[in-house]
Amino acid sequence: MNADSGRLAGRVALVTGASRGIGLAVARRLVAEGARVGLTARRPEALAAAVAELGGPDHAVAVPGRADDAAHRHAAVHRVAEAFGPVDILVNNAGTNPVYGPLLDLDPAAARKILDVNLVGALGWVQEVCAAGMTDRGGCVVNVTSIAGLTPSPGISFYGVSKAALDHLTACLAVELAPAVRVNAVAPGVVKTRFAAALHEGREEEVARAYPLGRLGVPDDVAGAVAFLASADAAWITGRTLVIDGGITRAGRATG
């Protein structure tokens, strides 16, 4: 697609957790549709490689840091504005899940970390872009949640709790920020990324059989949906979570 004629031409996006996986696929799709993109993640080297893949500093800029660090969030929003102009598309993709197992064994410190990144950090990014003028100029937010937030998912239950809360936060923000800012979410099923490797590695065919569409997701499946929600094609959609799961939740299962 010619970036100059894409449906996101002239738009400025900020994508968190964007050095690989779903975040990088989203950034790639937004650039392909004409946006210029700021990327954040923890590792500078991976971010530098992502910027190069996206076409260099004319198309993307990277700001390394942690999603749960308020100073980083402030610096990233202003760095992107200096490079390309004010952010009018925010994609909250950064997430963490440092534990696997039953809730009764969950370390409270790990639970707090999950909430700080997946929920409080996401709210912090929204607060930052709105403080920088999104509520005055207009824009949109897309939060990346999970089908683990829709139904109990043993082993990653508290991650699911954080994503269920992010779904509700999406709805609350949509009401509070309307009509200037649209806020939606996407809830993927198992997507073949390093982050989700524990859910499918070594048994992909077995896991995929539970999906009515017969395969696991790939990052581009999510990226296309995010680009739609960020575009004028979704101008009358806000407060909604779009489930992208190959049909598995309709088949009565959560994570496969």
C-alpha positions as CSV (number, residue, x, y, z in Angstrom):
1,M,0.0,0.0,0.0
2,N,1.2,3.5,-0.8
3,A,1.6,5.2,2.6
4,D,0.9,8.6,1.1
5,S,-2.6,7.5,0.0
6,G,-3.4,5.2,2.9
7,R,-6.5,5.7,5.1
8,L,-4.2,6.7,8.0
9,A,-2.2,9.3,6.0
10,G,-1.2,12.2,8.2
11,R,-2.0,10.4,11.4
12,V,0.5,10.0,14.3
13,A,0.4,6.8,16.4
14,L,2.1,5.6,19.5
15,V,2.3,1.8,20.0
16,T,3.5,0.4,23.3
17,G,5.2,-3.0,23.5
18,A,6.2,-2.5,19.9
19,S,9.6,-4.2,19.5
20,R,8.2,-7.5,18.4
21,G,5.1,-9.7,18.1
22,I,1.7,-8.0,18.0
23,G,3.0,-4.5,18.7
24,L,5.5,-4.6,15.9
25,A,2.9,-6.0,13.5
26,V,0.5,-3.2,14.5
27,A,3.2,-0.6,13.9
28,R,4.0,-2.1,10.5
29,R,0.4,-2.0,9.5
30,L,-0.1,1.6,10.6
31,V,2.9,2.7,8.7
32,A,1.7,0.8,5.6
33,E,-1.6,2.7,5.9
34,G,0.1,6.1,6.0
35,A,0.7,6.8,9.7
36,R,4.0,7.8,11.3
37,V,4.6,5.8,14.5
38,G,6.3,6.1,17.8
39,L,7.4,2.8,19.3
40,T,8.0,2.0,23.0
41,A,9.4,-1.1,24.7
42,R,12.1,-2.0,27.2
43,R,15.0,-3.0,25.0
44,P,16.7,-0.3,22.9
45,E,18.4,-2.7,20.5
46,A,15.1,-4.4,19.5
47,L,13.5,-1.1,19.1
48,A,16.3,0.2,16.9
49,A,15.8,-2.9,14.7
50,A,12.1,-2.3,14.5
51,V,12.6,1.3,13.4
52,A,14.9,0.2,10.7
53,E,12.3,-2.4,9.5
54,L,9.6,0.2,9.4
55,G,11.7,2.5,7.1
56,G,13.8,4.5,9.4
57,P,13.3,7.9,11.1
58,D,11.0,9.3,8.4
59,H,8.4,6.7,9.4
60,A,9.1,5.7,13.0
61,V,10.9,6.8,16.2
62,A,11.7,4.7,19.2
63,V,11.7,5.7,22.9
64,P,12.9,2.8,25.2
65,G,11.4,2.4,28.7
66,R,8.9,0.6,30.9
67,A,5.2,1.0,30.4
68,D,4.7,1.3,34.2
69,D,7.1,4.2,34.4
70,A,5.3,7.6,34.4
71,A,8.4,9.5,33.5
72,H,8.9,7.2,30.4
73,R,5.3,7.7,29.4
74,H,5.6,11.5,29.5
75,A,9.0,11.5,27.6
76,A,7.6,9.1,24.9
77,V,4.5,11.2,24.2
78,H,6.6,14.3,23.9
79,R,9.4,12.7,21.8
80,V,6.8,11.5,19.3
81,A,5.2,14.9,19.1
82,E,8.6,16.5,18.5
83,A,9.3,14.0,15.7
84,F,6.0,13.9,13.9
85,G,3.4,16.0,15.7
86,P,0.8,15.3,18.4
87,V,-0.3,11.7,19.0
88,D,-3.8,11.0,17.7
89,I,-3.7,7.2,17.8
90,L,-2.6,5.3,20.9
91,V,-2.3,1.5,20.9
92,N,-1.9,0.1,24.4
93,N,-0.2,-3.2,23.6
94,A,2.4,-3.5,26.4
95,G,1.6,-6.3,28.7
96,T,3.3,-8.7,31.1
97,N,2.5,-12.1,32.7
98,P,5.5,-13.2,34.8
99,V,3.7,-16.2,36.4
100,Y,1.9,-19.4,35.4
101,G,-0.1,-21.5,37.8
102,P,-3.0,-21.4,40.3
103,L,-4.2,-18.2,41.9
104,L,-3.6,-19.7,45.4
105,D,0.1,-19.8,44.6
106,L,0.3,-16.2,43.1
107,D,2.9,-14.0,44.7
108,P,1.2,-10.6,45.6
109,A,4.2,-8.8,44.1
110,A,3.7,-10.5,40.8
111,A,0.0,-9.6,40.9
112,R,0.8,-6.0,41.5
113,K,3.3,-6.0,38.6
114,I,0.7,-7.4,36.3
115,L,-1.8,-4.7,37.2
116,D,0.8,-1.9,37.1
117,V,1.7,-2.8,33.5
118,N,-1.5,-4.2,32.0
119,L,-4.0,-1.9,33.6
120,V,-2.6,1.1,35.5
121,G,0.1,1.6,32.8
122,A,-2.6,1.6,30.1
123,L,-4.6,4.2,31.9
124,G,-1.4,6.2,32.4
125,W,-0.7,6.3,28.6
126,V,-4.3,7.5,28.0
127,Q,-3.9,10.2,30.6
128,E,-0.6,11.3,29.1
129,V,-1.9,11.6,25.5
130,C,-5.0,13.4,26.7
131,A,-2.9,15.8,28.8
132,A,-0.9,16.5,25.6
133,G,-4.1,17.6,23.8
134,M,-5.8,14.5,22.3
135,T,-9.1,15.5,24.0
136,D,-8.9,18.9,22.3
137,R,-7.9,17.7,18.8
138,G,-9.7,14.3,18.8
139,G,-8.2,10.9,18.4
140,C,-8.6,7.2,19.2
141,V,-7.2,4.6,21.6
142,V,-7.1,0.9,21.0
143,N,-6.3,-1.4,24.0
144,V,-5.0,-4.9,23.4
145,T,-6.8,-7.2,25.9
146,S,-7.2,-11.0,25.7
147,I,-9.9,-13.6,25.5
148,A,-8.4,-14.7,28.9
149,G,-10.3,-11.7,30.2
150,L,-13.6,-13.1,28.9
151,T,-13.7,-16.5,30.7
152,P,-11.6,-18.3,33.3
153,S,-8.2,-19.3,31.9
154,P,-6.4,-21.7,34.2
155,G,-2.7,-21.0,34.6
156,I,-2.9,-17.4,33.5
157,S,-5.9,-16.4,35.6
158,F,-4.6,-13.2,37.1
159,Y,-3.4,-12.1,33.6
160,G,-7.0,-12.6,32.6
161,V,-8.2,-10.6,35.6
162,S,-6.0,-7.7,34.4
163,K,-7.4,-7.9,30.9
164,A,-11.0,-8.1,32.1
165,A,-10.4,-4.9,34.0
166,L,-8.8,-3.4,30.9
167,D,-11.9,-4.3,28.9
168,H,-14.0,-2.4,31.5
169,L,-11.6,0.5,31.6
170,T,-12.0,0.7,27.8
171,A,-15.8,1.1,28.2
172,C,-15.5,3.6,31.0
173,L,-12.9,5.8,29.0
174,A,-15.1,5.6,25.9
175,V,-18.0,7.2,27.8
176,E,-15.8,9.8,29.6
177,L,-13.8,10.9,26.6
178,A,-16.6,11.0,24.0
179,P,-17.1,12.6,21.6
180,A,-13.6,13.7,21.0
181,V,-11.7,10.4,21.6
182,R,-12.9,7.0,20.6
183,V,-11.7,4.1,22.8
184,N,-12.0,0.5,21.8
185,A,-10.2,-2.8,22.4
186,V,-9.2,-6.0,20.6
187,A,-9.2,-9.3,22.5
188,P,-7.0,-11.9,20.7
189,G,-7.0,-15.6,21.3
190,V,-3.6,-17.5,21.2
191,V,-1.4,-15.7,18.8
192,K,1.9,-17.2,17.7
193,T,4.4,-14.9,19.5
194,R,7.2,-15.3,22.0
195,F,4.9,-13.9,24.7
196,A,2.3,-16.7,24.2
197,A,4.8,-19.5,23.6
198,A,3.9,-21.3,26.8
199,L,0.4,-21.7,25.5
200,H,1.3,-23.5,22.2
201,E,5.0,-24.3,21.9
202,G,5.6,-28.0,21.0
203,R,1.8,-28.7,20.6
204,E,0.6,-26.2,18.1
205,E,-1.4,-28.7,16.1
206,E,-3.2,-29.9,19.2
207,V,-4.0,-26.4,20.4
208,A,-5.2,-25.3,16.9
209,R,-7.7,-28.2,16.7
210,A,-9.8,-26.5,19.3
211,Y,-10.2,-23.4,17.1
212,P,-13.1,-23.6,14.6
213,L,-10.9,-21.8,12.0
214,G,-8.3,-24.5,12.4
215,R,-5.3,-22.5,13.2
216,L,-3.7,-20.2,15.8
217,G,-3.6,-16.5,15.2
218,V,-0.6,-14.6,13.8
219,P,0.3,-11.0,14.7
220,D,-1.1,-9.6,11.4
221,D,-4.5,-10.9,12.3
222,V,-4.6,-8.5,15.2
223,A,-2.9,-5.7,13.3
224,G,-5.6,-5.5,10.7
225,A,-8.3,-5.1,13.3
226,V,-6.4,-2.4,15.2
227,A,-5.9,-0.4,12.0
228,F,-9.6,-0.7,11.3
229,L,-10.5,0.6,14.7
230,A,-8.0,3.4,14.4
231,S,-9.4,4.5,11.0
232,A,-12.4,6.6,9.9
233,D,-14.0,3.3,8.9
234,A,-14.7,2.8,12.6
235,A,-15.9,6.4,13.2
236,W,-19.1,5.3,14.9
237,I,-17.6,2.6,17.1
238,T,-16.5,3.3,20.6
239,G,-16.5,1.4,23.9
240,R,-16.3,-2.0,22.3
241,T,-14.0,-5.0,22.5
242,L,-13.5,-6.8,19.2
243,V,-12.8,-10.5,19.8
244,I,-10.2,-11.9,17.4
245,D,-10.0,-15.6,18.3
246,G,-10.6,-17.9,15.4
247,G,-14.0,-18.8,16.9
248,I,-12.7,-20.5,20.0
249,T,-14.8,-18.6,22.5
250,R,-17.9,-19.6,20.5
251,A,-16.7,-23.2,20.8
252,G,-16.8,-22.8,24.6
253,R,-13.1,-22.6,25.3
254,A,-10.8,-19.8,26.3
255,T,-7.1,-20.2,25.7
256,G,-7.1,-23.7,24.1
